[in-house]
Amino acid sequence: MNWVQDLLTNPNSIAHIVALYSFVIAAGVLLGKIKFFGISLGVTFVLFVGILVGHFGFTGNPAILSFLQDFGLILFVFCIGLQVGPSFFSSFKKGGITMNLLAVGIVALNITVALVMYYALQGRVELPMMVGILCGAVTNTPGLGAANEALQQLSYQGPEIAMGYACAYPLGVMGIILSLIVIRFICRVNLTQESEEIQRGEEANPHLKPYTISLRVENTALNGKNLLQVQTFLARDFVCTRIIQEGHMNTPNANTVLHIGDLMFIVCAEDDSEAIMAFIGPKVEDVNWNDPSYQEKPMVSRRILITQPNINGKTLGELHFSSMYGVNVTRVNRSGMDLFAARQLTLQVGDRVMVVGPQDAIERVANLLGNQLKRLDHPNIVTIFIGILCGILFGSLPIAIPGMPTPVKLGLAGGPLIISILIGRFGHKVKLVTYTTMSANLMLREVGLVLFLASVGIKAGENFVQTVVEGDGLLYVGIGFLITFTPLIIIGMIARWHHKINYYTLMGLIAGSNTDPPALAYANQVSGNDAPAVGYSTVYPLTMFLRILTAQLLILLLA
């Protein structure tokens, strides 16, 4: 039976390490599904199982544990960056500015409360441990990883800050949801009125939303002019997918000449429709565009999936669909949202384009764009590891800050995060295919997260119980609750009373500012609409970036 003892206790055995991680991760994920008062802790329970096995002496070679911890962290933050990258910069537009400023206010107040408690306790809680409590209170695991990595740069030899994180995390989740309930009662929110407000305003950006309209050409100034000249005169983007001239329907192109009485089927941005009608002619309601008597060639419309890497990053105007292939692109579906097919719109792998034209021409366009679903099932491994390599190099660059004795480095968390956000947004400009299926991204992200949590838990487990029972564990819980609850109440009331933000959107904003999926799940359950998800996704990219960066900077600047 020596092999059993070796498997269970030999810290240098690869089999022991793999078996230990497999048990910790499997048990943690299963236990994380159990709900307490309707709330589950999810994958974070892996940390607590790791602490438990570490407490009973099941551990591994410190070098191997550190490698798995850092590699898991890199995978996790890189996949987060790829996911949020495309929407990171657009989230600052229009109403997103206000919401992101409120989220920044929550982050700043979290840090302020943590520092006030640190100085008020006069050194009873070390700063690194306070940062660990802060990360647990705002339920941000990547921030904990960044703080740990910064401590390694400083050769920190103190207690594992994951203990503070573990103490503050459970009440952090409860505190976020409690703040939503308290804000609802303080501000006397009427849920029915909030739902009606969401329904009234639930429309997409009118400049992006495709709008279809049938027009009769009656502007005499357009007689004898071609479509390209009309678009130039009008200074509005539109696509004419079909035109009826002298009783015959065909697919127009830029050189198609217009005549008085022509009927045009136009797709444009919704907020451009009035100007286009005023310039070309009146709206016509009784045209049957599917009448076969009009058509010399059968006209069909079809969605085509872009899977060819060489199309990635090209604009619609560069591909000359109308003049070269005799078809028109009317809209582009990206991540479930329809976008108007403007000439300057940049195409990406994974987009679905709506094409109108003769069947044979559409087949040629399908061959050009790829339209092979199986290609998207294969993750772009090259992009992922090129990005990780660049992220590590970027994170290793020393950044000199005046007044600091040593340069600051973004490290293994900040470097890959920033590079992955940039690749997710601008990768197509350097011919990198950044498309990854949601399931592939989620798999890599979750694998990285559970490796990180298991490693942190196993390393912290040896002294955890002693810290909680005999040490300051209850103090950590109290500090964590104040860090969680106080900023959310303050910013929540400012958002409601001053900025008049809808309560359901505010629920998503608060959940996103703490990057907390359980709070979002609670908000979705209460609302029954998409408003919390919109608020969450608007502030999540910037907040995640700030949580990771500030946790690291607090250590490097103040420790």
Residue, then its C-alpha position, 0 to 999 in steps of 0.5 A: m500500500n506504499w503507492v497509496q501513501d505516496l499518492l496522498t502525501n508525497p508533495n513532489s509527486i506529479a500524480h499527487i499534485v494532479a490528484l490533489y487539484s482534481f479533488v479540490i476543483a471538483a469538490g469546490v465546483l460541486l459545493g459552489k452550486i449549493k444555495f444559501f438563502g437563494i445565493s450560491l458562491g459558485v466557483t469561488f468555493v474552490l478556494f475554501v476547499g483548497i483551504l480545507v485540504g491545506h489545513f489538513g496537511f495536503t499540499g505540494n511542492p511550493a514551486i509547482l503550486s506557484f507555477l500553477q497559480d500564476f499560469g492559471l491567473i494569466l489564462f484567466v485575465f487574458c480570456i477576460g480581456l479578449q471578452v471585454g476588449p471589443s466593448f471596452f472603448s465603446s462602453f464610454k460612449k453616450g450614457g455609458i460615460t455616466m455609468n462608468l463614472l459611477a462605477v469608478g466612484i464605487v471603486a474609489l470609495n472601496i479603496t478609500v474605506a479600506l485605507v481609512m480602516y487601515y489607518a484607523l486600526q493603527g497597524r493592527v491589520e497589515l496593508p497587504m492583508m487589507v488589500g486581500i480583504l478589499c479584494g474579497a469584499v468586492t468579490n474580485t478574484p483577479g485583483l487578489g491575483a494581481a496583489n499576490e503577484a505584486l507581493q512576489q515582486l517585493s519578496y513579501q514573507g508575511p501571511e497569505i493575503a488569501m485569508g483576508y479574501a476568504c474571510a471577506y468574500p461570503l459577506g461581500v456577496m451578501g452585502i452587495i445584494l443587501s445594498l440593492i434591497v436597501i437602496r430600493f427601500i430608501c429610494r422608494v422604488n416602484l418596480t412596476q414603474e421601473s419596468e414600464e420605463i424600461q419598456r418605453g426606452e428599450e430601443a437600440n441606437p437609431h444610427l446602428k439599427p437597420y431600417t427598411i423602406s420602399l420609395r418612389v423616385e420623384n425628385t427630378a434632380l435625380n433623373g439620370k443620376n447614378l446611385l453613387q452620385v445620389q449617395t454623395f449628394l445626400a451625404r447619408d449611407f444607405v443600401c438599395t438592395r432591389i430596384i424596379q425599373e420599367g416593370h423589371m426588378n434587379t439588383p442595383n450597383a453604384n453605376t445604376v442610373l435612376h429615373i423618375g418613377d423607379l421603385m427602390f427598396i432601401v436599407c438605412a440607419e433608422d435615424d437617416s430614414e426621414a432625410i432619405m425620404a425627403f431627398i428621393g421621394p415618398k414612401v410606397e406601401d403596396v409593393n410586393w418585392n417577392d412578386p416573381s413577375y418582376q424578377e428576371k432572376p430569382m432574388v434571394s436574401r441569405r445570412i452568410l457567416i464570415t470564417q475566412p481569416n483574410i476578410n478579418g479587418k476589411t471594410l464593406g467598401e473594400l470588398h465591392f460586393s455590389s460592383m463585383y458580385g451583383v449583390n448588396v449587403t444590408r446588415v451585419n449581425r455581430s454578437g446577436m445585434d444587427l448593425f447597419a451595413a455602412r461602407q466603413l463598417t469593419l468586418q470581423v471573423g464570426d460576423r453574419v452578413m445579410v446578402v441580397g441578390p441572385q442565387d448564383a452571385i450569393e453562392r460566390v460571395a459565400n465562397l469568398l467569406g467562408n461560411q463554414l461553421k466548423r472553422l469557428d469551432h477551432p480556437n485561434i491558439v496562435t492569437i492566444f499565445i502570441g497575446i500571452l507572450c506580448g502580455i508577459l513582456f509588457g508586464s515585465l517592463p519597468i515603469a519609473i514613477p517619480g518618488m518611488p525608489t524602484p520602478v513599477k511593473l504591471g506584472l503577470a496580471g496587468g500586462p496580459l490584461i491590457i494586451s488582451i483588451l487591445i488585441g480584442r479591440f484592434g487585433h484585426k488591424v494586425k491580421l490577428v483573428t481574435y474570434t473565439t467561441m463563447s464556450a471556448n473562452l469560458m472554458l479557458r477562463e474557468v480552467g485558469l480561475v480554478l487553478f488559481l483559486a485551488s493554488v491560493g487555497i492550498k497555500a493559505g490553508e495551513n494557517f487559516v483556521q488559527t487566523v480565524v479562530e485565534g486571530d483577527g478573522l472576525l475583524y476581517v469580516g467586519i472590515g470587509f462588510l464596511i468596504t462592500f456596503t458603504p460605497l454602494i449605498i452612497i453611489g446608489m443613492i447618487a445614481r437614483w436621486h441625481h442621475k435618475i438611473n433606472y433601478y433595474t439598470l442600477m442593479g446591473l451597474i452595482a453588480g458589474s462594479n463588483t464584477d459579481p455574477p451572483a448579484l447579477a443573477y439576483a438582479n435578473q431574477v427580480s427584474g425579468n428584463d435585460a436592463p441589469a445585463v446592460g448595466y453590468s456589461t457597460v461598466y464591467p470592462l473598465t471596472m475589471f481593469l481598475r480592480i486588477l490595476t488598483a490592487q496591484l498599485l496599492i501594494l507597490l505604492l504603499a507596502 
